[in-house]
Amino acid sequence: FSTWLFSLSSSFTTSTWKMGKFLKPGKVVIVLRGRSAGKKAVIVKSNDEGTSERPYGHCLVAGVQKYPLRVKKSMGKKKQARRSRVKPFVRVVNFNHLMPTRYALDVAVQKDLVNAAALKDRTLKVKAYREVKAKFEERYKSGKNRWFFSKLRF
């Protein structure tokens, strides 16, 4: 019995088990630390191994910093447009500071505009923000993914 148990335990070593990659682009996550803590975001680009300047698993996320407000039919067009605005954020975040959800969001942002290099230059960063803002507002006004554009209540 002890030899069978030993052979069983040796076959289940940690080297044979691989963690599945679940933080893929399009996955909706909740940011846990920093200025955007408690906000929902979408993974744009994931980097599992890390880079020389960030030697840990991280990803580029685009999220909602300020959620749209409630709109009623009795409000005018101008007020409805103002309350339907979305303020985005684009940030590189450590995997430890993200909580994945079961949801996915297929927002097609332009990869050449929204990338980690764009966050270093001010003019490119503004273009990236405008791209994400346009895509998020378009998705919000289409009525899809209502959960993503609602505030977390906790």
C-alpha positions, 0 to 999 in steps of 0.5 A: 500500500505504501509503495502505491501511495508513493507512486501516486504522490510522485505522479502529481508533482507541481511541475506537471501542473500548469496554471491555465491562462485566464487573464486574456484580452477582453476579460472584465476585471475589477481593480483592487488598488490605487486611484481606480480601486473598485472600478471595472476595467477590460484587459487590452493586453496581457503580459504574463512573464513581465518585462525588464522594467516590470519584472512581474505579470501585468496587463494594460487595462482600460476601464471606467473611472466615472460611470454614466448617470441615470437618464430618464425620458423626461430629461432633455436631449442635452441633459441626457447626452451630458449624463451619458458620458463615460470618463475612462482610464488606461493603466498598466496594472499588476496581476495581484491588483486585479480581480477577474470576473466571469464577464467578457467585453469585446471592445475593439480598441485600436492597438496602435493607439492604446498601448503601454508606450502611449502612456509615456507621452502626453499627446499619445496618452490623450489620443488613447483616452479619446479612443477608449472613451469613444468605444465605451460611450458607443457600447453604452449607448447601444445598450449592451453590457449594462453591468459593465457601466453600472457602479459597484455597490459595496 
